[in-house]
């Protein structure tokens, strides 16, 4: 069930629908968790200028360059890009 709530939180971790003021649900929390995972893997801040939200290859390259455990990298990819 999607709901529309007031916008709260830091925009660096918000899902696209939250940023656009659209209806959202628990998948938005999963997206935020994906940003956390990518921050940990790539050892970079969540700043969209550093950690792209729209370029799968850039995120994959950033995360792969840190040589994380394969399961951790797969988790990040699935959260952010199958979201």
C-alpha positions in Angstrom: 0.0 0.0 0.0 1.5 3.3 -1.1 1.0 6.4 1.1 1.9 10.0 0.7 3.5 11.5 3.7 5.4 14.7 4.3 9.0 14.6 3.1 11.4 13.9 5.9 15.0 12.8 6.1 18.1 13.5 4.1 17.7 13.7 0.4 20.9 11.7 -0.3 19.1 8.6 0.9 15.6 9.3 -0.4 14.1 7.2 -3.2 13.2 9.0 -6.4 9.5 8.9 -5.7 10.1 10.6 -2.3 12.1 13.3 -3.9 9.4 13.9 -6.4 6.7 14.1 -3.7 4.9 11.1 -5.1 3.3 8.2 -3.3 5.7 5.7 -1.8 5.8 2.5 0.3 8.3 0.3 2.1 10.4 -0.1 -1.1 11.6 3.5 -0.4 13.2 2.2 2.7 14.9 -0.7 0.8 16.3 1.9 -1.7 17.8 3.9 1.2 19.3 0.7 2.6 20.8 0.1 -0.9 22.5 3.5 -0.8 23.9 2.6 2.6 25.3 -0.7 1.2 27.0 1.1 -1.7 28.5 3.7 0.7 30.0 0.8 2.7 31.3 -1.1 -0.4 32.7 1.9 -2.2 33.8 3.8 0.9 32.2 7.0 -0.6 29.6 9.4 0.7 26.0 9.2 -0.4 26.4 12.4 -2.3 24.7 11.9 -5.8 27.7 13.7 -7.4 29.9 10.8 -6.1 27.4 7.9 -6.0 25.2 7.9 -9.1 21.5 6.9 -8.8 21.0 6.5 -12.5 24.2 5.0 -13.9 24.3 1.3 -13.2 27.8 0.9 -14.8 29.3 3.8 -12.7 28.0 2.3 -9.5 29.1 -1.2 -10.4 32.6 0.1 -11.3 32.8 2.1 -8.1 31.8 -0.8 -6.0 33.8 -3.4 -7.8 37.0 -1.3 -7.5 36.7 -1.8 -3.7 36.9 -5.6 -4.3 34.0 -6.4 -1.9 32.8 -9.9 -1.3 30.7 -11.0 -4.3 27.5 -11.5 -2.3 27.7 -8.0 -0.9 28.2 -6.5 -4.3 25.3 -8.5 -5.7 23.1 -7.3 -2.8 23.8 -3.7 -3.7 23.0 -4.2 -7.4 19.8 -6.0 -6.7 18.6 -3.4 -4.2 19.3 -0.3 -6.3 18.7 -1.5 -9.8 15.9 -4.0 -9.5 14.2 -1.6 -7.1 
